[in-house]
Amino acid sequence: MTITKVNAATANCSGGECEFDYSHHYKYAKTNCFQNLRFEEVETAFMYFTILKTGQECKVLESHN
């Protein structure tokens, strides 16, 4: 498996609802993570995203572009 580094997406989250910039997967998501994030770098995947600074994985419960 080859992993390539691309520009990270950023997330702004509050109360389990997040908006994303530069994500190929979604623009908005409801998640099981409830911390407040401001322009936090994340790596997005179809069913979850990872907060790069902490390594925490957050499950995406609902999303749209």
C-alpha positions in Angstrom: 0.0 0.0 0.0 1.4 3.4 -1.0 0.6 6.5 1.1 1.1 9.9 -0.4 1.2 13.1 1.6 -1.2 15.8 0.2 -2.3 19.1 1.7 -4.2 18.3 4.8 -7.9 19.2 5.1 -8.9 21.5 7.9 -11.8 21.1 10.3 -13.9 23.5 12.3 -16.0 21.6 14.8 -18.4 22.4 17.6 -20.8 20.0 19.4 -20.1 17.1 17.1 -20.8 19.1 13.9 -17.8 19.9 11.6 -17.2 21.9 8.5 -14.2 21.0 6.4 -12.0 22.8 3.9 -9.9 21.0 1.3 -11.5 17.6 2.0 -12.2 15.3 -0.9 -14.8 13.4 1.1 -17.2 15.9 2.6 -17.8 19.6 3.4 -19.9 19.0 6.5 -20.2 16.0 8.9 -21.8 15.0 12.1 -19.3 13.0 14.2 -18.9 11.2 17.5 -16.1 13.6 18.5 -17.4 16.6 20.5 -14.3 18.8 21.0 -14.1 22.3 19.6 -11.7 22.5 16.7 -10.6 25.7 14.8 -8.8 25.2 11.5 -7.4 21.9 12.8 -5.5 19.8 10.3 -7.2 16.5 9.7 -6.9 13.6 7.3 -10.3 12.5 6.0 -11.5 9.1 4.8 -15.0 8.0 3.8 -16.2 6.9 7.2 -13.9 8.8 9.6 -11.4 11.6 9.9 -8.2 11.7 12.0 -7.0 14.8 13.9 -3.4 15.0 12.9 -2.1 16.7 16.1 -3.5 14.1 18.5 -4.1 11.0 16.2 -7.7 10.8 17.4 -10.0 9.1 15.0 -13.5 10.5 14.7 -16.3 8.5 13.2 -18.5 10.3 10.6 -22.1 9.6 11.3 -23.6 11.7 8.5 -22.0 13.9 5.9 -22.6 15.9 2.7 -20.7 18.0 0.3 
